[in-house]
Amino acid sequence: MIKIILAGFWACVVTLAASYAAVSWHAGKAAPEAEPERLFGGLETVRTRMISVPIIRSGAIQGYVMAQFSFTANAATLKRLSLKADVVVLDEAFKAIYSEDTLDFRDMKKQDLGGLVKRILEGSNQRFGTRIVEDAFIQELSYVTKDGIRSGNKRGS
């Protein structure tokens, strides 16, 4: 009977010693650095909702620009803002598309999309009063004519 008790006691001592050695061995290793934080400086990408901007020429609606954007900003800064950053970016995008006369989506040619993105980026940061939006991207951009909407043709005419 004493041999069984001693064997059980010995098994408990060996198990406790092995557990202690394993825990102390892992505790000595340094925790790995956060890879995305180091590589990208804590930037977060935010995707906006789709907006529809009417194109008015000669006093009448000619069609609609359907657009969706995304932008990058510092994740910590985004959390501290009292106003969602995507609201400001969408407002600036709407204003840039609506008021820009050089962008003519009715004419099938290459447009200055880089200039559009630059205006959105600069306008957003100007409204924040500091550089919050690091970069902006066009996710979707299409033009639908007024007649295309009426006939159900999503490509326009």
Buried (B, 14 or more C-beta within 10 A) or exposed (E): EEEEEEEEEEEEEEEEEEEEEEEEEEEEEEEEEEEEEEEBEBBBEBEBEEBEBEBEEEEEEBBBBBBBBBBBBBBEBBEEEEEEBBEBBBBBBBBBBEEBEEBBBEEEEEBEEEEBBEBBBBBBBEBBEEBBBBEBEBEEBBBBBBEBBEEEEEEBE
